[in-house]
Amino acid sequence: MKEKEREKIIKCVEQETEGFEIDDIQLKETKHSYFDTIKIYEVITKSKVNLWVLTGDHTPMNLYPKKEYDTVESIYYTHIGLIANLCSQTVHDYFILKFIKDKSIFPIVDMKLKEIEKDVKIGVSSLKLLSLANMIRETLLSLSNYLCTNELRNDNNIKEGDFKNSMDLFIGNLFPGKTNKSRRSFFKNICNEVWTFNSVLVHKKDLTIYDIFNSINSVKLLTSISNNYLTSLEMPFNKGKCPICESEDYIMLKPSNSNYNYKCKNCGEKYSIKI
């Protein structure tokens, strides 16, 4: 790591947090996003919680608290979703809509679906269509295995490939508590309908190309919803407003075991949000 880059990261941590003492800074991975090259750093602190710092060649540096089940992949997609939203405010009113339409599904799923779409042609045999339906089903399993990490599955005795239970667990961890009941219900219903529809297709003898296209679109819908929800968790407006002055301008303080702690830059009020 270049010294100049290290100094920028240290400055970012000092400006955006309070009470953290940096022990080490590690470059975890460099990724080529849709619009920039993103470097992912883990900032090791002497506190109980470490930090992510992501920086691009042409986009702003940003800091995120590292959660228990965070991966390099998950924080990367969170970051580019946030950057896309910020860009939409300055580049074009409809930029984020185009981004969501064209780019919001995870690249590995996107790549698989595009490969499948290439084989969907008029006159293709029923046997080939059945093969494509199975490929789509495998893509859904890849998505659930990605979203519900190995650690999460192992802790709850769920096998890899168990789509419904994996997604239920992922959604429950993503949206805990009574206030998120409607979000959980909506997300679970989409997951169940998409999985049921695609499971039927792999046994259907009179498959058509329209069945396959609908199947592909259903997977795109699910991955888009998943990505948007993951991104929304780190958006600034989801952190909560200051209870005194309602400002959203804050710095993150040293966290406790069950809360993220913040200090309002406007009035100095300190407040907490449950992890």
C-alpha positions as CSV (number, residue, x, y, z in Angstrom):
1,M,0.0,0.0,0.0
2,K,1.3,3.4,-0.9
3,E,1.9,5.8,2.0
4,K,-0.4,8.5,0.4
5,E,-3.3,6.0,0.2
6,R,-2.7,5.0,3.8
7,E,-2.8,8.6,5.0
8,K,-6.1,9.1,3.2
9,I,-7.6,6.1,4.9
10,I,-6.4,7.2,8.3
11,K,-7.8,10.7,7.7
12,C,-11.1,9.2,6.6
13,V,-11.4,7.1,9.8
14,E,-10.4,10.1,12.0
15,Q,-13.0,12.4,10.3
16,E,-15.9,9.9,10.3
17,T,-15.4,8.1,13.7
18,E,-14.4,8.8,17.3
19,G,-12.8,6.5,19.8
20,F,-11.2,4.1,17.3
21,E,-7.5,3.3,17.5
22,I,-6.1,1.9,14.2
23,D,-3.9,-1.2,14.6
24,D,-3.5,-2.2,10.9
25,I,-4.8,-1.5,7.4
26,Q,-5.1,-4.4,5.0
27,L,-5.9,-4.3,1.3
28,K,-8.4,-7.2,1.0
29,E,-9.2,-7.0,-2.8
30,T,-9.2,-4.8,-5.8
31,K,-12.4,-5.0,-8.0
32,H,-13.4,-3.5,-11.3
33,S,-16.9,-2.2,-10.9
34,Y,-19.3,-1.0,-13.5
35,F,-17.8,2.5,-13.5
36,D,-14.6,2.4,-11.5
37,T,-11.8,0.3,-10.0
38,I,-12.6,-0.2,-6.3
39,K,-10.0,-1.0,-3.6
40,I,-11.4,-2.7,-0.5
41,Y,-9.5,-2.2,2.8
42,E,-10.1,-3.6,6.2
43,V,-9.1,-1.3,9.0
44,I,-8.2,-3.4,12.1
45,T,-8.9,-1.5,15.3
46,K,-8.2,-2.2,18.9
47,S,-11.9,-2.0,19.5
48,K,-14.3,-4.9,19.1
49,V,-15.5,-3.8,15.7
50,N,-13.3,-3.3,12.6
51,L,-14.1,-1.1,9.6
52,W,-14.3,-1.3,5.9
53,V,-12.9,1.5,3.8
54,L,-13.5,1.4,0.0
55,T,-12.0,3.8,-2.4
56,G,-12.1,4.3,-6.2
57,D,-9.9,6.0,-8.8
58,H,-12.8,8.3,-9.7
59,T,-15.4,7.9,-7.0
60,P,-15.4,9.0,-3.3
61,M,-13.9,7.0,-0.4
62,N,-16.4,5.7,2.1
63,L,-16.3,4.0,5.5
64,Y,-18.6,1.2,6.8
65,P,-18.6,-0.7,10.1
66,K,-17.7,-4.4,9.6
67,K,-20.6,-6.6,10.6
68,E,-20.3,-10.2,11.8
69,Y,-21.3,-11.9,8.6
70,D,-19.8,-9.3,6.2
71,T,-17.8,-10.5,3.2
72,V,-15.7,-8.7,0.7
73,E,-18.3,-9.4,-1.9
74,S,-21.2,-8.1,0.2
75,I,-19.5,-4.8,1.2
76,Y,-18.4,-4.3,-2.4
77,Y,-22.0,-4.4,-3.7
78,T,-23.2,-2.2,-0.9
79,H,-20.6,0.4,-1.8
80,I,-21.2,0.5,-5.5
81,G,-24.9,0.7,-4.9
82,L,-24.4,3.7,-2.6
83,I,-22.0,5.3,-5.1
84,A,-24.5,4.8,-7.9
85,N,-27.1,6.6,-5.8
86,L,-24.8,9.5,-5.1
87,C,-23.9,9.8,-8.8
88,S,-27.6,9.9,-9.7
89,Q,-27.9,13.1,-7.8
90,T,-25.3,14.9,-9.8
91,V,-25.1,13.2,-13.2
92,H,-28.7,12.7,-14.3
93,D,-32.1,12.3,-12.7
94,Y,-32.6,8.9,-14.3
95,F,-29.1,7.5,-13.9
96,I,-30.1,5.4,-10.8
97,L,-33.1,4.0,-12.6
98,K,-30.9,2.9,-15.5
99,F,-28.4,1.5,-13.1
100,I,-31.1,-0.5,-11.3
101,K,-32.6,-1.7,-14.6
102,D,-29.3,-2.7,-16.2
103,K,-26.7,-3.3,-13.4
104,S,-28.4,-4.1,-10.1
105,I,-28.2,-7.9,-10.3
106,F,-25.0,-9.4,-9.1
107,P,-22.4,-9.9,-11.9
108,I,-22.1,-13.7,-11.5
109,V,-25.9,-14.2,-11.8
110,D,-26.0,-11.7,-14.6
111,M,-23.4,-13.5,-16.5
112,K,-25.1,-16.9,-16.1
113,L,-28.5,-15.5,-17.2
114,K,-27.0,-13.8,-20.3
115,E,-25.4,-17.1,-21.3
116,I,-28.7,-18.9,-20.9
117,E,-30.5,-16.2,-22.9
118,K,-28.2,-16.7,-25.8
119,D,-29.5,-20.3,-26.2
120,V,-33.2,-19.3,-26.1
121,K,-34.2,-19.3,-29.8
122,I,-37.3,-20.1,-31.7
123,G,-37.3,-23.8,-32.7
124,V,-35.0,-25.0,-29.9
125,S,-35.8,-28.5,-28.8
126,S,-37.8,-29.3,-25.7
127,L,-34.8,-31.2,-24.3
128,K,-32.7,-28.1,-24.6
129,L,-35.3,-25.9,-22.9
130,L,-35.4,-28.4,-20.0
131,S,-31.7,-28.1,-19.7
132,L,-31.9,-24.3,-19.6
133,A,-34.6,-24.5,-16.9
134,N,-32.2,-26.6,-14.8
135,M,-29.4,-24.1,-15.4
136,I,-31.7,-21.3,-14.2
137,R,-32.6,-23.4,-11.1
138,E,-28.8,-23.8,-10.4
139,T,-28.4,-20.0,-10.8
140,L,-31.0,-19.5,-8.0
141,L,-29.1,-21.9,-5.8
142,S,-25.9,-20.0,-6.4
143,L,-27.7,-16.8,-5.4
144,S,-29.0,-18.3,-2.1
145,N,-25.6,-19.8,-1.3
146,Y,-24.1,-16.4,-1.8
147,L,-26.6,-14.4,0.2
148,C,-26.7,-17.0,3.1
149,T,-23.1,-17.5,3.9
150,N,-21.4,-20.7,4.9
151,E,-21.0,-19.4,8.5
152,L,-24.7,-18.5,8.7
153,R,-25.8,-21.8,7.3
154,N,-23.5,-23.9,9.5
155,D,-24.6,-22.0,12.7
156,N,-28.2,-22.9,11.9
157,N,-27.7,-26.5,10.5
158,I,-28.9,-25.6,7.0
159,K,-27.4,-27.5,4.1
160,E,-26.0,-25.8,1.0
161,G,-28.6,-25.9,-1.7
162,D,-31.6,-25.6,0.6
163,F,-33.0,-22.5,-1.1
164,K,-36.1,-21.8,0.9
165,N,-34.5,-22.2,4.4
166,S,-31.3,-20.4,3.3
167,M,-33.3,-17.4,2.0
168,D,-35.6,-17.4,5.1
169,L,-32.5,-17.3,7.3
170,F,-30.9,-14.5,5.2
171,I,-34.1,-12.4,5.2
172,G,-34.6,-12.9,8.9
173,N,-31.0,-11.6,9.6
174,L,-31.4,-8.8,7.1
175,F,-34.7,-7.6,8.6
176,P,-35.1,-8.6,12.2
177,G,-37.8,-7.3,14.6
178,K,-41.4,-6.4,14.5
179,T,-41.0,-3.2,12.5
180,N,-39.6,-5.3,9.6
181,K,-42.5,-7.8,9.4
182,S,-43.9,-6.4,6.1
183,R,-40.5,-6.4,4.5
184,R,-39.8,-10.0,5.5
185,S,-43.2,-11.1,4.3
186,F,-42.8,-9.3,0.9
187,F,-39.3,-10.7,0.4
188,K,-40.2,-14.2,1.4
189,N,-43.3,-14.3,-0.8
190,I,-41.2,-13.3,-3.8
191,C,-38.6,-15.9,-3.0
192,N,-41.2,-18.7,-2.6
193,E,-43.0,-17.8,-5.8
194,V,-39.8,-17.6,-7.9
195,W,-38.5,-20.9,-6.5
196,T,-41.9,-22.7,-6.9
197,F,-42.3,-21.4,-10.5
198,N,-38.8,-22.5,-11.5
199,S,-39.1,-25.9,-9.7
200,V,-42.2,-26.6,-11.7
201,L,-40.4,-25.8,-15.0
202,V,-37.6,-28.4,-14.5
203,H,-40.3,-31.1,-14.6
204,K,-42.5,-29.6,-17.3
205,K,-42.7,-31.5,-20.6
206,D,-44.3,-28.8,-22.7
207,L,-41.9,-26.0,-22.0
208,T,-41.9,-23.0,-24.3
209,I,-39.3,-20.2,-24.8
210,Y,-41.7,-17.9,-23.1
211,D,-41.6,-20.1,-19.9
212,I,-37.8,-19.7,-20.0
213,F,-37.9,-16.0,-20.5
214,N,-40.4,-15.6,-17.6
215,S,-38.1,-17.8,-15.5
216,I,-35.1,-15.6,-16.3
217,N,-37.0,-12.4,-15.6
218,S,-38.2,-13.9,-12.2
219,V,-34.5,-14.5,-11.2
220,K,-33.6,-11.0,-12.3
221,L,-36.4,-9.6,-10.1
222,L,-35.3,-11.6,-7.1
223,T,-31.6,-10.6,-7.5
224,S,-32.5,-7.0,-8.0
225,I,-34.6,-6.9,-4.9
226,S,-31.9,-8.6,-2.9
227,N,-29.2,-6.2,-4.1
228,N,-31.4,-3.1,-3.5
229,Y,-32.2,-4.2,0.0
230,L,-28.5,-4.9,0.8
231,T,-27.6,-1.5,-0.6
232,S,-30.4,0.3,1.3
233,L,-29.0,-0.9,4.7
234,E,-25.9,1.3,4.3
235,M,-27.6,4.4,2.8
236,P,-27.1,7.5,5.0
237,F,-30.8,8.1,5.4
238,N,-31.2,4.6,7.0
239,K,-28.8,5.5,9.9
240,G,-31.5,7.6,11.6
241,K,-31.8,11.3,12.3
242,C,-30.5,13.1,15.4
243,P,-33.3,12.9,18.0
244,I,-32.7,16.5,19.0
245,C,-32.2,18.5,15.7
246,E,-33.1,15.8,13.2
247,S,-29.8,16.3,11.3
248,E,-28.4,13.4,9.3
249,D,-24.9,14.7,9.5
250,Y,-23.0,12.6,12.0
251,I,-19.8,10.7,12.9
252,M,-19.7,7.2,14.1
253,L,-18.5,6.6,17.7
254,K,-17.0,3.4,19.2
255,P,-19.8,0.8,19.1
256,S,-21.2,-1.1,22.0
257,N,-22.1,-4.8,21.9
258,S,-25.7,-4.2,20.6
259,N,-25.7,-0.6,19.2
260,Y,-24.1,1.6,16.6
261,N,-23.3,4.9,18.3
262,Y,-23.4,8.3,16.6
263,K,-22.6,11.9,17.4
264,C,-24.5,14.6,15.6
265,K,-22.1,17.1,13.8
266,N,-24.8,19.8,14.0
267,C,-25.7,19.9,17.7
268,G,-23.3,17.4,19.3
269,E,-26.0,15.0,20.6
270,K,-24.9,11.4,21.0
271,Y,-27.5,8.7,20.1
272,S,-27.6,5.0,19.4
273,I,-29.1,2.7,16.8
274,K,-29.5,-1.1,17.4
275,I,-27.2,-3.3,15.4
